[in-house]
Amino acid sequence: MVARKRDPPFRYAVETVDFYRTQEGKTLRIGETEDGMLSVEILKDGAWTAAPLGMIGLRLQPTTRRLKASEIKTLPN
């Protein structure tokens, strides 16, 4: 898990952020607050946009992988 403080667009103060890539090539940014609230964003056209909360479950799929630190460094803020 990559612990990074984030500025908005997250609606709540995010304590930790994880990044995932689905088999279909979608890149997800999952944020978690101190009290356990989750948020999800998807990378579209080089920008992070809010994604349906149901997409959080994609991180648990066997075909989805957590991104390495070197891959995360190449993503936009």
Protein Blocks (a to p, Z undefined) as FASTA:
>chain_A
ZZdddddfbfbdcfbdcddddfkopacdddddfkopacddddeehiacdddfklmmmmmp
mkbccddfklmmmpcZZ
